[in-house]
Amino acid sequence: MNSTQSPLHSGFGAATTAAEVLAERDLSPLTAIVTGGHSGLGWETTRALAAAGARVIVAARDVAAARARCSDMPKVQVEELDLADLTSVRAFARRCLEMCRHIDILICNAGIMACPERRVGPGWEAQFATNHLGHYALVNLLWPALQGGARVVVVSSAGHHQSAMRWDDVHFVHGYDKWLAYGQSKTANALFAVQLDRLGQREGIRAFSLHPGKIFTPLQRHLTQDEMTAAGWLDAHGHPADPTFKTPQQGAATQVWAATAIQLQDLGGLYCEDCEIAAIDDSTPPSFAGVRSHAIDPRQAERLWALSAALTGIGR
């Protein structure tokens, strides 16, 4: 694993769009999977990859909505996937292995944020289960098709600054806090990429995590207007008030860059933002810029992998 969290001077930045990242690139030989690829950043990612020629499999819980959204894109197909349900994850992976001899790009994009307390599976906290455990299981089940050269991109968030792994109460049995639960799940996303890259690189599998930026998408479905106004995202009239918010096209750029950038060849296990490798920032109070050490700690990553294998019964 390359552990140098420092910029590469990619030539891109916060205002770069996904289409600009792929300008003049031909991805026609490649097959990509995008979870949640019909909505928000996933939709912009799907559009950019397909426009560059890639075959894209959109993994969606709402198949009807996804097929309607993607109906005029001949190289895009939709398959059902509910990340909170391991039976669904297994069925999706089985279908993909039957359809695809090789998967070149897997973008773990789907997720939920700051939702009311909800339990899934055998009592797992929903954000940890959906954002991390579902993607952990999916990658491991798709492993045979990833071998031989693939990039796995895991969409984390600056929200990881809010919480390290809560090893004594991962599922928030002793008091639920929706933002701490979200923060832990985003730390888990980043740690997952670290250990995945360590285990996979000898078989040609490299992994990255990233913060896409702040973007208005359906991810905010569980927040009220009052909450977003208090956070400074909206003004008193419900209009955008934070100039640092990106457009969805800009928000999708970093995951498209991490999935395709030639500059990242032979690198992995790194956390990115604004189409760059992010710097480490452990400032107090949290700056919400860069990556905190707790999200890229290899020992924490190994521990999370072992926990995920024990919880799901899937792993290596």
N, C-alpha and C positions, 0 to 999 in steps of 0.2 A: 504494500500500500504506500502510495506517495502521501506524506503527511504535511506537505508544505502548503499551508493556507495563506497564499499570497497571490495577488493579481498577476495575470498573464499579459495584460495590456492587449485585450482582444480586439480593440478597435470599435467595440460596441459599448452600450451604456444603458442607463435607465430608460431612455426614450426610444430605444431600438424596438422595432416590432418583430414578430415571428417571421413575417414575410421577408423583412430585410435580412434577417439571419440566414435565410435560405435562398437569397437572391442568386441566381445563376447556378444553383446546385441541382444536380439530377439524382433524385433518390429512387428512380424507377426500379432498380433491382431489389429494393428493400421492403420488408414487411414490418409494420409497427403495430403495437397494441397500445391504445390509450384508454385507461379506465376513466369513466365519466366523460367520454370524448364527444358528447353531444351538447354540453352545457358549459357556460362560463369559459374559463381558461382552457378546458378540455376541448371545447368546440373550436376555439381559435387555433389550438395545437393541431387538431385533426385537419382543419382547413389548410393550414400551412404545409403540413406533411403531404397531404394529398395533392396540393397544387404543385409541389415539387416532384410528384410522380410516384410517391410511395403508396403501396397497398396498406390501408389502415383498417384494423379491426377495432371498432368502438365497443367497449364493454359497458353496458348500461343496465341499471335496475329497471328503468322504465323503457322497455323495448319499443313500444308503440311511439312514444315521443321521440326517441332516438332515430327510429326509421323514418319518421316524418321529416325530421331535421336534415337527415342525410340522404334523402331520396334522390336528389339530383347529382350525387357524387358517385360515379360508377366504380371507382376503386375503393370505396368505403363500404364495409359491411358491418352490421350490428349483431351482437350476440349478448344474451342475457347474463348479467352478473350482479349478484347482491353480495357485497364484500362482508356484510355482517352475518352471512349464512355460509358455513363451510361446505354444506352440501351443494350450494349454488357455485361456490368457488371450484369445487372438484369437478362439477359437471362442465363448467366453462373451460377449465384447463383441459379436460378430456377432449372436448370438441376442437379446441385449438391445436392440440397435438395431432389430431386426425387430419386437420386442414393444412397445417403448416409443418413442413420439414424443418424449417429454421425461422426463428424470430430474431430480427436484427435490433429492434428497439422496443422496449417496454417502458411506458411512461405511467407510473403509479400516481395518477392525478386526482382521482375521486376522493372526496372526503366530506366531513361534516364539521361544523364549528359551533361551539358554545350552545349546544342544544340542552334542553331540559334533561334531567336525569332519566336515563333509560338503560335497561339491561337487555343484552342479547345473548344468544347461545346459552351456555351454562351459568349465566349471571355476570358476564363480562360487561364492564363499562363501555357504552356504545362508541364513544369517540376513540378510545384505545383499540377497540375491536375493529371498527370500520377503517380508521385511518392507518392503523399498523398491522394488526393480526391478519386481516383479510389479504392485504398486499404481501405480507410475509408468506402466507400459505400459497398464494398465487405464484409467486416467483419460484418457490421450491417445487411446485407441481409442474411448472413449465420448464424446469431446468434442462431436460433433454433437448429442447428446441432452442435454448439460449446458448448452449455449448458451441464453441467454435467461433465465437465473435459476436458479442451483443453488448449493448449498453442498456442498463436499467437506471431510470431516472425517477427519483422519489421526491414528490413535492412536499417539502416541509414548510416552514414558515418562521418569520421572526417571532412568532408566538412561542417558539421554543425557549426564548429568554425568560418566560414566565415560570417555567418549572422544569427541573431535572426529573429523572425517573424517581418515582415515589415507591421504592422497593418494599417498604413496609405496608403499603396500601395501594397497589397499582390500580385496583378497580374501585377506589373511593367508597369502600364499604362503610368507613367511619366518617361520613360527612362529605357531601358532594359540592364541588365548586366548578362551575362550567368552564371558567377560564383556566384554572389550573389543570383540569382534565384535558382541555384542548392543548395547553402548553406541553403537558407530558406526552401527548400523542405525537406532537410535532418533534419533540426531542427523540422519541422512538423512531420516527421516520429517518432522521439524520443518522442515528446510531445504526439502524438497519443497513443503510448504505455503506457505512464503514465496514461492518462485518461481512456483508455480502461481497464487497470488493475483495476483502482479504481471502475469503473462501473461493471465490469464483475466478480470480485472475489467471490462475494456471490453466483454466479451461476456456479462457478468452472472454469471460464475463466481467465487465467493469461497471461500477456503480457510482452515482453521484446523487446528492440531495441538494435542495435549493429553497430559497425564499423568492417567490415570484414578484413580491411587492404588494402594496395595498391597492386593491381593485374592487370596485363594486360589481359583484356577481351574485348568483343565487346562494353562494356560501353564507351570506348574511341573513338567510331566511328566518333564522331563529332570533334575530335581534329586533328590538322595537326602534321606532324612530327616535324616541326619547333617549335610548341608550346610545345611539349613533350620534345624536346631537351632543350628549354629555361627553362623548369621546372626542368631539371636535371634527367628526367626519362630515356632519351635516349642519347647516345653519338652522335657525329657528323656523324657517319656512320649508325645511326638508330638502334644501338644495345642497349639492356638494360644497364643502367648505375647506377641505384640506387639499392644498395644491400639490402635495406629494403623491396623491393617488394617481395610478397609471390607468390607461385604457386597457380593456381586455386584450387587445392586440399586443400592447407593450408587456402586459403581464405574462403572456404566453411565451415571450421571447426567450427567457432564461432556460425554461425546460426544453425548448426546441434547440437552443444552443448546446446545452449539456448533452443532448441526445445525438448531436451531429457534428460538433465542432472538431475539425482536424487538429486544432491546437491541444485538444484533450487526449489525443492518442497516447497510449502508454501511461496515462494518469488514471487515478480513481480514488474512491473513498473520500472525496472532497465535497465541501458545502459551497454552493455558488449563490450569487445574487447579482442582479444587473448585468447579466452575461459576462460574468467574471468569477474567478475563485475569490471567495470572501476572506477577509482578514479575521483573526481571532479578536474578540472584544469581550472581556470579562468585567467591564466597568460597573460600578455601583453608584446610583441605581442603574438598572439595565438600560443600555442605549437603544436596544432593538435594532442595532446595525451590526453587520458581521455575524460571526458564529461564536457562541459561548463554548468554552472548553468541555463542559459536561455533555455536549451534543456530538462530540467527535472523539471522545475518550475510548480507545480500543478495548480497555478492560470492561467498561460499561457496555460497549457494543457486544462483546462476547457473552456477557451475562444476560443481556436482553435476548440474544439469539437462543440461548439455552432455555430461558423462560418461555419464549414463543413456541419453541419445539415441544416443550412439556404441555403447554396449554392446548395447542392445536393437534398434537400427535403427528405433526408433519415436520420433517427436517432432515439434516444430514450432519 
